[in-house]
Amino acid sequence: MGIKVLFFGSVTDITIVSELSREDCADTDTLEKELLKQFPALANKKYFLALNQQVIHENCPLKQGDIVALMPPFSGG
């Protein structure tokens, strides 16, 4: 099952895909490092992470079946 990673908005311009699956990521920091290796241009992109539909601002442990989303900043009213 793994961890599902979703990409939204302009982040998909870098990844070209809207989702992928990862195995054996202990936490969000590890996942982010792996994604930066695969998609180096992410280092120059502003985005935030959501874990299971909750925006996160710190490293969080991951388990099988979790969903992590990378989303660009957004605004609106």
N, C-alpha and C positions, 0 to 999 in steps of 0.2 A: 504494500500500500504506500509506504513512504510518506514524504512531506510534499504537499502540493504547493508550488510557487506560482503565483499569478502576477502578471505584469499589466499595468494600466497606462493609458494615455501615452505621453511622449516617451515613456520608458520603453515601450514596445518598438520605438524607432531604433533603439539600440539592440534589443534582444531578438527582434524579428518575430518572436513567438509570443503568444499571450499567456502560455502556461508551460510548466515542465514539472518533473518530479525529481526529488532528491532522496537519497538514502543516507542513513548514518550521520546526520547532522545533530550534534548534541545540543546546540543552542543557536540563537539568531546571529550572534557574532561569527560563528563558524560558517553558517550558511552564507552570510554576506561576503566573507572572504572567498568562499568557493565561487560565488557568482561574479565577484570582481576578477577572478582568474579567468573565468569563461567569457566575461563581457567587460574588458578593461575600460571601455568608455563610460561605464557606470560611475567610475571614480570622479568624473567631471560633471555628473548629473545630480541635481538636487531631487531627492525623493524621501519619502518616509515609509516606514514599515507598519503593517498591521498584522496581528497574529489572531487568527480566528475571529476576524471582524472587529478587533479592538486595536486602535492605534497604540503602538508601544514606543517608548523613548529610551529603553535600556535593554541590555542583554536578557533574553528569556530562554528557558529550557524548551526544547522541542521534543515531541513524541510522535510516533506513527499516527497518521491521520490528520495532523495539524495542517492548517492552510496559512501560508504567509503571502502577503500581497506587498508589492512595491508600487507605490503611487507617487506621481509628481505632485508638487504643491498645487493647491486649487483654491479658488476664491469664488465668491458669488453672493447672491443675496436673496 
